């Protein structure tokens, strides 16, 4: 292999690696956005769970107070 052929081979290899790196970077950015969305959804679900627990507690207390009255 001549120096020129080696140089062309290395350039092609570098181009392929650069394209792969770009593709992986885009995939990483997409996954990071998905993680942010999932964290936000989790926070909303926890909030809804806490509110529901509170409402259930109030309803149970009211039901128990009616039975004892």
PDB file of N, CA, C and O in Angstrom:
ATOM      1  N   UNK A   1       0.859  -1.175   0.000  1.00  0.00           N
ATOM      2  CA  UNK A   1       0.000   0.000   0.000  1.00  0.00           C
ATOM      3  C   UNK A   1       0.904   1.238   0.000  1.00  0.00           C
ATOM      4  O   UNK A   1       1.825   1.356   0.808  1.00  0.00           O
ATOM      5  N   UNK A   2       0.622   2.130  -0.904  1.00  0.00           N
ATOM      6  CA  UNK A   2       1.428   3.347  -0.994  1.00  0.00           C
ATOM      7  C   UNK A   2       0.980   4.328   0.084  1.00  0.00           C
ATOM      8  O   UNK A   2      -0.069   4.167   0.707  1.00  0.00           O
ATOM      9  N   UNK A   3       1.799   5.333   0.279  1.00  0.00           N
ATOM     10  CA  UNK A   3       1.446   6.363   1.267  1.00  0.00           C
ATOM     11  C   UNK A   3       0.140   7.048   0.890  1.00  0.00           C
ATOM     12  O   UNK A   3      -0.673   7.358   1.762  1.00  0.00           O
ATOM     13  N   UNK A   4      -0.067   7.287  -0.397  1.00  0.00           N
ATOM     14  CA  UNK A   4      -1.289   7.952  -0.855  1.00  0.00           C
ATOM     15  C   UNK A   4      -2.506   7.053  -0.610  1.00  0.00           C
ATOM     16  O   UNK A   4      -3.551   7.527  -0.165  1.00  0.00           O
ATOM     17  N   UNK A   5      -2.368   5.764  -0.898  1.00  0.00           N
ATOM     18  CA  UNK A   5      -3.467   4.832  -0.646  1.00  0.00           C
ATOM     19  C   UNK A   5      -3.773   4.745   0.853  1.00  0.00           C
ATOM     20  O   UNK A   5      -4.934   4.708   1.261  1.00  0.00           O
ATOM     21  N   UNK A   6      -2.728   4.713   1.649  1.00  0.00           N
ATOM     22  CA  UNK A   6      -2.902   4.656   3.100  1.00  0.00           C
ATOM     23  C   UNK A   6      -3.620   5.921   3.590  1.00  0.00           C
ATOM     24  O   UNK A   6      -4.504   5.860   4.445  1.00  0.00           O
ATOM     25  N   UNK A   7      -3.220   7.054   3.032  1.00  0.00           N
ATOM     26  CA  UNK A   7      -3.841   8.323   3.407  1.00  0.00           C
ATOM     27  C   UNK A   7      -5.330   8.331   3.039  1.00  0.00           C
ATOM     28  O   UNK A   7      -6.163   8.768   3.832  1.00  0.00           O
ATOM     29  N   UNK A   8      -5.659   7.849   1.842  1.00  0.00           N
ATOM     30  CA  UNK A   8      -7.062   7.782   1.419  1.00  0.00           C
ATOM     31  C   UNK A   8      -7.858   6.817   2.310  1.00  0.00           C
ATOM     32  O   UNK A   8      -8.997   7.101   2.678  1.00  0.00           O
ATOM     33  N   UNK A   9      -7.248   5.681   2.649  1.00  0.00           N
ATOM     34  CA  UNK A   9      -7.911   4.710   3.510  1.00  0.00           C
ATOM     35  C   UNK A   9      -8.186   5.311   4.890  1.00  0.00           C
ATOM     36  O   UNK A   9      -9.270   5.149   5.450  1.00  0.00           O
ATOM     37  N   UNK A  10      -7.177   6.012   5.427  1.00  0.00           N
ATOM     38  CA  UNK A  10      -7.344   6.642   6.737  1.00  0.00           C
ATOM     39  C   UNK A  10      -8.392   7.749   6.694  1.00  0.00           C
ATOM     40  O   UNK A  10      -9.150   7.928   7.647  1.00  0.00           O
ATOM     41  N   UNK A  11      -8.435   8.491   5.587  1.00  0.00           N
ATOM     42  CA  UNK A  11      -9.445   9.544   5.454  1.00  0.00           C
ATOM     43  C   UNK A  11     -10.842   8.942   5.419  1.00  0.00           C
ATOM     44  O   UNK A  11     -11.757   9.448   6.070  1.00  0.00           O
ATOM     45  N   UNK A  12     -11.010   7.861   4.659  1.00  0.00           N
ATOM     46  CA  UNK A  12     -12.313   7.181   4.602  1.00  0.00           C
ATOM     47  C   UNK A  12     -12.700   6.619   5.967  1.00  0.00           C
ATOM     48  O   UNK A  12     -13.854   6.712   6.383  1.00  0.00           O
ATOM     49  N   UNK A  13     -11.732   6.041   6.650  1.00  0.00           N
ATOM     50  CA  UNK A  13     -11.986   5.514   7.987  1.00  0.00           C
ATOM     51  C   UNK A  13     -12.408   6.637   8.932  1.00  0.00           C
ATOM     52  O   UNK A  13     -13.354   6.483   9.705  1.00  0.00           O
ATOM     53  N   UNK A  14     -11.712   7.750   8.868  1.00  0.00           N
ATOM     54  CA  UNK A  14     -12.034   8.914   9.699  1.00  0.00           C
ATOM     55  C   UNK A  14     -13.427   9.441   9.382  1.00  0.00           C
ATOM     56  O   UNK A  14     -14.176   9.795  10.293  1.00  0.00           O
ATOM     57  N   UNK A  15     -13.783   9.498   8.100  1.00  0.00           N
ATOM     58  CA  UNK A  15     -15.121   9.957   7.713  1.00  0.00           C
ATOM     59  C   UNK A  15     -16.196   9.035   8.276  1.00  0.00           C
ATOM     60  O   UNK A  15     -17.215   9.499   8.787  1.00  0.00           O
ATOM     61  N   UNK A  16     -15.964   7.732   8.181  1.00  0.00           N
ATOM     62  CA  UNK A  16     -16.927   6.771   8.718  1.00  0.00           C
ATOM     63  C   UNK A  16     -17.076   6.914  10.218  1.00  0.00           C
ATOM     64  O   UNK A  16     -18.188   6.880  10.744  1.00  0.00           O
ATOM     65  N   UNK A  17     -15.962   7.075  10.905  1.00  0.00           N
ATOM     66  CA  UNK A  17     -16.011   7.249  12.358  1.00  0.00           C
ATOM     67  C   UNK A  17     -16.696   8.555  12.735  1.00  0.00           C
ATOM     68  O   UNK A  17     -17.424   8.621  13.725  1.00  0.00           O
ATOM     69  N   UNK A  18     -16.462   9.580  11.949  1.00  0.00           N
ATOM     70  CA  UNK A  18     -17.099  10.872  12.211  1.00  0.00           C
ATOM     71  C   UNK A  18     -18.613  10.762  12.040  1.00  0.00           C
ATOM     72  O   UNK A  18     -19.368  11.291  12.855  1.00  0.00           O
ATOM     73  N   UNK A  19     -19.061  10.077  10.984  1.00  0.00           N
ATOM     74  CA  UNK A  19     -20.507   9.879  10.781  1.00  0.00           C
ATOM     75  C   UNK A  19     -21.110   9.052  11.917  1.00  0.00           C
ATOM     76  O   UNK A  19     -22.197   9.356  12.407  1.00  0.00           O
ATOM     77  N   UNK A  20     -20.400   8.015  12.327  1.00  0.00           N
ATOM     78  CA  UNK A  20     -20.885   7.188  13.439  1.00  0.00           C
ATOM     79  C   UNK A  20     -20.964   8.012  14.716  1.00  0.00           C
ATOM     80  O   UNK A  20     -21.919   7.880  15.482  1.00  0.00           O
ATOM     81  N   UNK A  21     -19.971   8.857  14.952  1.00  0.00           N
ATOM     82  CA  UNK A  21     -19.964   9.716  16.131  1.00  0.00           C
ATOM     83  C   UNK A  21     -21.147  10.678  16.111  1.00  0.00           C
ATOM     84  O   UNK A  21     -21.802  10.883  17.133  1.00  0.00           O
ATOM     85  N   UNK A  22     -21.419  11.266  14.955  1.00  0.00           N
ATOM     86  CA  UNK A  22     -22.573  12.171  14.830  1.00  0.00           C
ATOM     87  C   UNK A  22     -23.875  11.436  15.114  1.00  0.00           C
ATOM     88  O   UNK A  22     -24.744  11.951  15.817  1.00  0.00           O
ATOM     89  N   UNK A  23     -24.008  10.225  14.562  1.00  0.00           N
ATOM     90  CA  UNK A  23     -25.221   9.430  14.769  1.00  0.00           C
ATOM     91  C   UNK A  23     -25.392   9.100  16.247  1.00  0.00           C
ATOM     92  O   UNK A  23     -26.492   9.212  16.787  1.00  0.00           O
ATOM     93  N   UNK A  24     -24.312   8.694  16.898  1.00  0.00           N
ATOM     94  CA  UNK A  24     -24.380   8.356  18.320  1.00  0.00           C
ATOM     95  C   UNK A  24     -24.705   9.578  19.171  1.00  0.00           C
ATOM     96  O   UNK A  24     -25.439   9.475  20.154  1.00  0.00           O
ATOM     97  N   UNK A  25     -24.159  10.736  18.797  1.00  0.00           N
ATOM     98  CA  UNK A  25     -24.448  11.970  19.527  1.00  0.00           C
ATOM     99  C   UNK A  25     -25.930  12.324  19.424  1.00  0.00           C
ATOM    100  O   UNK A  25     -26.550  12.718  20.411  1.00  0.00           O
ATOM    101  N   UNK A  26     -26.493  12.180  18.219  1.00  0.00           N
ATOM    102  CA  UNK A  26     -27.922  12.459  18.038  1.00  0.00           C
ATOM    103  C   UNK A  26     -28.767  11.490  18.850  1.00  0.00           C
ATOM    104  O   UNK A  26     -29.773  11.885  19.440  1.00  0.00           O
ATOM    105  N   UNK A  27     -28.365  10.221  18.884  1.00  0.00           N
ATOM    106  CA  UNK A  27     -29.099   9.234  19.677  1.00  0.00           C
ATOM    107  C   UNK A  27     -29.020   9.574  21.160  1.00  0.00           C
ATOM    108  O   UNK A  27     -30.009   9.451  21.883  1.00  0.00           O
ATOM    109  N   UNK A  28     -27.851   9.999  21.609  1.00  0.00           N
ATOM    110  CA  UNK A  28     -27.679  10.375  23.014  1.00  0.00           C
ATOM    111  C   UNK A  28     -28.561  11.565  23.366  1.00  0.00           C
ATOM    112  O   UNK A  28     -29.206  11.574  24.414  1.00  0.00           O
ATOM    113  N   UNK A  29     -28.591  12.562  22.501  1.00  0.00           N
ATOM    114  CA  UNK A  29     -29.442  13.736  22.749  1.00  0.00           C
ATOM    115  C   UNK A  29     -30.908  13.335  22.821  1.00  0.00           C
ATOM    116  O   UNK A  29     -31.650  13.830  23.669  1.00  0.00           O
ATOM    117  N   UNK A  30     -31.325  12.439  21.934  1.00  0.00           N
ATOM    118  CA  UNK A  30     -32.711  11.967  21.943  1.00  0.00           C
ATOM    119  C   UNK A  30     -33.018  11.243  23.247  1.00  0.00           C
ATOM    120  O   UNK A  30     -34.068  11.469  23.848  1.00  0.00           O
ATOM    121  N   UNK A  31     -32.119  10.383  23.685  1.00  0.00           N
ATOM    122  CA  UNK A  31     -32.333   9.642  24.932  1.00  0.00           C
ATOM    123  C   UNK A  31     -32.354  10.589  26.133  1.00  0.00           C
ATOM    124  O   UNK A  31     -33.123  10.381  27.072  1.00  0.00           O
ATOM    125  N   UNK A  32     -31.521  11.618  26.109  1.00  0.00           N
ATOM    126  CA  UNK A  32     -31.520  12.591  27.206  1.00  0.00           C
ATOM    127  C   UNK A  32     -32.860  13.318  27.276  1.00  0.00           C
ATOM    128  O   UNK A  32     -33.381  13.559  28.365  1.00  0.00           O
ATOM    129  N   UNK A  33     -33.422  13.670  26.109  1.00  0.00           N
ATOM    130  CA  UNK A  33     -34.744  14.318  26.086  1.00  0.00           C
ATOM    131  C   UNK A  33     -35.808  13.368  26.629  1.00  0.00           C
ATOM    132  O   UNK A  33     -36.690  13.781  27.382  1.00  0.00           O
ATOM    133  N   UNK A  34     -35.723  12.087  26.241  1.00  0.00           N
ATOM    134  CA  UNK A  34     -36.674  11.102  26.762  1.00  0.00           C
ATOM    135  C   UNK A  34     -36.572  10.994  28.280  1.00  0.00           C
ATOM    136  O   UNK A  34     -37.588  10.897  28.968  1.00  0.00           O
ATOM    137  N   UNK A  35     -35.351  11.012  28.799  1.00  0.00           N
ATOM    138  CA  UNK A  35     -35.156  10.921  30.255  1.00  0.00           C
ATOM    139  C   UNK A  35     -35.769  12.117  30.965  1.00  0.00           C
ATOM    140  O   UNK A  35     -36.387  11.963  32.018  1.00  0.00           O
ATOM    141  N   UNK A  36     -35.605  13.298  30.403  1.00  0.00           N
ATOM    142  CA  UNK A  36     -36.200  14.500  31.001  1.00  0.00           C
ATOM    143  C   UNK A  36     -37.722  14.363  31.017  1.00  0.00           C
ATOM    144  O   UNK A  36     -38.368  14.666  32.020  1.00  0.00           O
ATOM    145  N   UNK A  37     -38.291  13.904  29.902  1.00  0.00           N
ATOM    146  CA  UNK A  37     -39.741  13.735  29.835  1.00  0.00           C
ATOM    147  C   UNK A  37     -40.222  12.699  30.856  1.00  0.00           C
ATOM    148  O   UNK A  37     -41.256  12.887  31.496  1.00  0.00           O
ATOM    149  N   UNK A  38     -39.470  11.611  31.004  1.00  0.00           N
ATOM    150  CA  UNK A  38     -39.849  10.583  31.965  1.00  0.00           C
ATOM    151  C   UNK A  38     -39.738  11.083  33.403  1.00  0.00           C
ATOM    152  O   UNK A  38     -40.572  10.749  34.245  1.00  0.00           O
ATOM    153  N   UNK A  39     -38.708  11.886  33.685  1.00  0.00           N
ATOM    154  CA  UNK A  39     -38.579  12.457  35.037  1.00  0.00           C
ATOM    155  C   UNK A  39     -39.756  13.373  35.342  1.00  0.00           C
ATOM    156  O   UNK A  39     -40.293  13.353  36.449  1.00  0.00           O
ATOM    157  N   UNK A  40     -40.155  14.177  34.357  1.00  0.00           N
ATOM    158  CA  UNK A  40     -41.293  15.074  34.551  1.00  0.00           C
ATOM    159  C   UNK A  40     -42.584  14.278  34.747  1.00  0.00           C
ATOM    160  O   UNK A  40     -43.395  14.616  35.609  1.00  0.00           O
ATOM    161  N   UNK A  41     -42.777  13.232  33.961  1.00  0.00           N
ATOM    162  CA  UNK A  41     -43.965  12.392  34.110  1.00  0.00           C
ATOM    163  C   UNK A  41     -43.968  11.727  35.481  1.00  0.00           C
ATOM    164  O   UNK A  41     -45.014  11.630  36.122  1.00  0.00           O
ATOM    165  N   UNK A  42     -42.815  11.273  35.928  1.00  0.00           N
ATOM    166  CA  UNK A  42     -42.704  10.655  37.256  1.00  0.00           C
ATOM    167  C   UNK A  42     -43.087  11.634  38.355  1.00  0.00           C
ATOM    168  O   UNK A  42     -43.801  11.283  39.294  1.00  0.00           O
ATOM    169  N   UNK A  43     -42.603  12.867  38.229  1.00  0.00           N
ATOM    170  CA  UNK A  43     -42.922  13.889  39.231  1.00  0.00           C
ATOM    171  C   UNK A  43     -44.423  14.146  39.253  1.00  0.00           C
ATOM    172  O   UNK A  43     -45.013  14.294  40.324  1.00  0.00           O
ATOM    173  N   UNK A  44     -45.040  14.199  38.080  1.00  0.00           N
ATOM    174  CA  UNK A  44     -46.489  14.414  38.014  1.00  0.00           C
ATOM    175  C   UNK A  44     -47.249  13.247  38.633  1.00  0.00           C
ATOM    176  O   UNK A  44     -48.233  13.446  39.346  1.00  0.00           O
ATOM    177  N   UNK A  45     -46.795  12.046  38.362  1.00  0.00           N
ATOM    178  CA  UNK A  45     -47.458  10.865  38.931  1.00  0.00           C
ATOM    179  C   UNK A  45     -47.323  10.858  40.452  1.00  0.00           C
ATOM    180  O   UNK A  45     -48.282  10.543  41.155  1.00  0.00           O
ATOM    181  N   UNK A  46     -46.138  11.202  40.966  1.00  0.00           N
ATOM    182  CA  UNK A  46     -45.956  11.250  42.423  1.00  0.00           C
ATOM    183  C   UNK A  46     -46.879  12.289  43.039  1.00  0.00           C
ATOM    184  O   UNK A  46     -47.472  12.048  44.090  1.00  0.00           O
ATOM    185  N   UNK A  47     -47.003  13.437  42.394  1.00  0.00           N
ATOM    186  CA  UNK A  47     -47.888  14.486  42.897  1.00  0.00           C
ATOM    187  C   UNK A  47     -49.335  14.012  42.909  1.00  0.00           C
ATOM    188  O   UNK A  47     -50.049  14.209  43.892  1.00  0.00           O
ATOM    189  N   UNK A  48     -49.765  13.390  41.821  1.00  0.00           N
ATOM    190  CA  UNK A  48     -51.136  12.882  41.760  1.00  0.00           C
ATOM    191  C   UNK A  48     -51.361  11.804  42.820  1.00  0.00           C
ATOM    192  O   UNK A  48     -52.427  11.753  43.434  1.00  0.00           O
ATOM    193  N   UNK A  49     -50.370  10.947  43.035  1.00  0.00           N
ATOM    194  CA  UNK A  49     -50.483   9.906  44.056  1.00  0.00           C
ATOM    195  C   UNK A  49     -50.638  10.524  45.441  1.00  0.00           C
ATOM    196  O   UNK A  49     -51.476  10.093  46.233  1.00  0.00           O
ATOM    197  N   UNK A  50     -49.825  11.534  45.722  1.00  0.00           N
ATOM    198  CA  UNK A  50     -49.893  12.177  47.036  1.00  0.00           C
ATOM    199  C   UNK A  50     -51.240  12.858  47.257  1.00  0.00           C
ATOM    200  O   UNK A  50     -51.807  12.777  48.346  1.00  0.00           O
ATOM    201  N   UNK A  51     -51.750  13.522  46.234  1.00  0.00           N
ATOM    202  CA  UNK A  51     -53.055  14.178  46.343  1.00  0.00           C
ATOM    203  C   UNK A  51     -54.144  13.133  46.543  1.00  0.00           C
ATOM    204  O   UNK A  51     -55.032  13.309  47.376  1.00  0.00           O
ATOM    205  N   UNK A  52     -54.076  12.050  45.782  1.00  0.00           N
ATOM    206  CA  UNK A  52     -55.063  10.977  45.910  1.00  0.00           C
ATOM    207  C   UNK A  52     -55.015  10.362  47.303  1.00  0.00           C
ATOM    208  O   UNK A  52     -56.059  10.096  47.899  1.00  0.00           O
ATOM    209  N   UNK A  53     -53.818  10.134  47.825  1.00  0.00           N
ATOM    210  CA  UNK A  53     -53.684   9.596  49.186  1.00  0.00           C
ATOM    211  C   UNK A  53     -54.328  10.530  50.206  1.00  0.00           C
ATOM    212  O   UNK A  53     -55.006  10.086  51.133  1.00  0.00           O
ATOM    213  N   UNK A  54     -54.109  11.818  50.023  1.00  0.00           N
ATOM    214  CA  UNK A  54     -54.705  12.797  50.942  1.00  0.00           C
ATOM    215  C   UNK A  54     -56.218  12.785  50.872  1.00  0.00           C
ATOM    216  O   UNK A  54     -56.894  12.796  51.901  1.00  0.00           O
ATOM    217  N   UNK A  55     -56.750  12.763  49.658  1.00  0.00           N
ATOM    218  CA  UNK A  55     -58.207  12.734  49.497  1.00  0.00           C
ATOM    219  C   UNK A  55     -58.797  11.449  50.056  1.00  0.00           C
ATOM    220  O   UNK A  55     -59.867  11.474  50.664  1.00  0.00           O
ATOM    221  N   UNK A  56     -58.121  10.335  49.859  1.00  0.00           N
ATOM    222  CA  UNK A  56     -58.594   9.067  50.399  1.00  0.00           C
ATOM    223  C   UNK A  56     -58.596   9.106  51.928  1.00  0.00           C
ATOM    224  O   UNK A  56     -59.529   8.621  52.567  1.00  0.00           O
ATOM    225  N   UNK A  57     -57.555   9.682  52.500  1.00  0.00           N
ATOM    226  CA  UNK A  57     -57.498   9.811  53.960  1.00  0.00           C
ATOM    227  C   UNK A  57     -58.639  10.642  54.495  1.00  0.00           C
ATOM    228  O   UNK A  57     -59.246  10.275  55.501  1.00  0.00           O
ATOM    229  N   UNK A  58     -58.950  11.752  53.851  1.00  0.00           N
ATOM    230  CA  UNK A  58     -60.057  12.609  54.272  1.00  0.00           C
ATOM    231  C   UNK A  58     -61.379  11.849  54.162  1.00  0.00           C
ATOM    232  O   UNK A  58     -62.216  11.908  55.063  1.00  0.00           O
ATOM    233  N   UNK A  59     -61.556  11.140  53.053  1.00  0.00           N
ATOM    234  CA  UNK A  59     -62.794  10.387  52.860  1.00  0.00           C
ATOM    235  C   UNK A  59     -62.942   9.294  53.908  1.00  0.00           C
ATOM    236  O   UNK A  59     -64.038   9.074  54.424  1.00  0.00           O
ATOM    237  N   UNK A  60     -61.858   8.612  54.225  1.00  0.00           N
ATOM    238  CA  UNK A  60     -61.914   7.556  55.242  1.00  0.00           C
ATOM    239  C   UNK A  60     -62.219   8.144  56.615  1.00  0.00           C
ATOM    240  O   UNK A  60     -63.020   7.584  57.364  1.00  0.00           O
ATOM    241  N   UNK A  61     -61.591   9.263  56.950  1.00  0.00           N
ATOM    242  CA  UNK A  61     -61.867   9.916  58.228  1.00  0.00           C
ATOM    243  C   UNK A  61     -63.332  10.331  58.328  1.00  0.00           C
ATOM    244  O   UNK A  61     -63.971  10.158  59.366  1.00  0.00           O
ATOM    245  N   UNK A  62     -63.849  10.878  57.238  1.00  0.00           N
ATOM    246  CA  UNK A  62     -65.252  11.313  57.236  1.00  0.00           C
ATOM    247  C   UNK A  62     -66.179  10.115  57.383  1.00  0.00           C
ATOM    248  O   UNK A  62     -67.165  10.182  58.116  1.00  0.00           O
ATOM    249  N   UNK A  63     -65.878   9.042  56.707  1.00  0.00           N
ATOM    250  CA  UNK A  63     -66.701   7.838  56.807  1.00  0.00           C
ATOM    251  C   UNK A  63     -66.670   7.270  58.219  1.00  0.00           C
ATOM    252  O   UNK A  63     -67.704   6.867  58.752  1.00  0.00           O
ATOM    253  N   UNK A  64     -65.487   7.237  58.826  1.00  0.00           N
ATOM    254  CA  UNK A  64     -65.376   6.727  60.192  1.00  0.00           C
ATOM    255  C   UNK A  64     -66.107   7.636  61.183  1.00  0.00           C
ATOM    256  O   UNK A  64     -66.725   7.150  62.131  1.00  0.00           O
ATOM    257  N   UNK A  65     -66.039   8.939  60.969  1.00  0.00           N
ATOM    258  CA  UNK A  65     -66.732   9.853  61.891  1.00  0.00           C
ATOM    259  C   UNK A  65     -68.241   9.715  61.751  1.00  0.00           C
ATOM    260  O   UNK A  65     -68.960   9.901  62.733  1.00  0.00           O
ATOM    261  N   UNK A  66     -68.733   9.400  60.582  1.00  0.00           N
ATOM    262  CA  UNK A  66     -70.175   9.215  60.388  1.00  0.00           C
ATOM    263  C   UNK A  66     -70.634   7.930  61.085  1.00  0.00           C
ATOM    264  O   UNK A  66     -71.717   7.888  61.668  1.00  0.00           O
ATOM    265  N   UNK A  67     -69.814   6.897  61.023  1.00  0.00           N
ATOM    266  CA  UNK A  67     -70.189   5.626  61.638  1.00  0.00           C
ATOM    267  C   UNK A  67     -70.207   5.731  63.164  1.00  0.00           C
ATOM    268  O   UNK A  67     -71.049   5.130  63.830  1.00  0.00           O
ATOM    269  N   UNK A  68     -69.278   6.492  63.694  1.00  0.00           N
ATOM    270  CA  UNK A  68     -69.209   6.597  65.162  1.00  0.00           C
ATOM    271  C   UNK A  68     -70.222   7.600  65.710  1.00  0.00           C
ATOM    272  O   UNK A  68     -70.461   7.639  66.917  1.00  0.00           O
ATOM    273  N   UNK A  69     -70.812   8.400  64.846  1.00  0.00           N
ATOM    274  CA  UNK A  69     -71.780   9.406  65.318  1.00  0.00           C
ATOM    275  C   UNK A  69     -73.164   8.856  65.478  1.00  0.00           C
ATOM    276  O   UNK A  69     -74.078   9.584  65.865  1.00  0.00           O
TER     277      UNK A  69
END
